Amino acid sequence: MKRKNYKVRIKLTFETTMDHSQTSMKKAKEDVNRVLTDYLKDKKLNILNLFEEPPHITYKVEKNDYQN
């Protein structure tokens, strides 16, 4: 039986809430974005420690038309 090639795309969606005090919504978003970006730059840290719930996993499978 001939094997077929498939491309699988996986999307992980993490959701959490953070309480943050700031003078405007825009500044609060920038602060949280900066914290998350700095956290993700450190390769030794585990992203799962930031979130209480496991990620929502979405996947899509497509047949590849090219031959290897």
Secondary structure, 3 states (H helix, E strand, C coil): CCCCCEEEEEEEECCCCCCCCCCCHHHHHHHHHHHHHHHHHCCCCCHHHHCCCCCEEEEEEEECCCCC
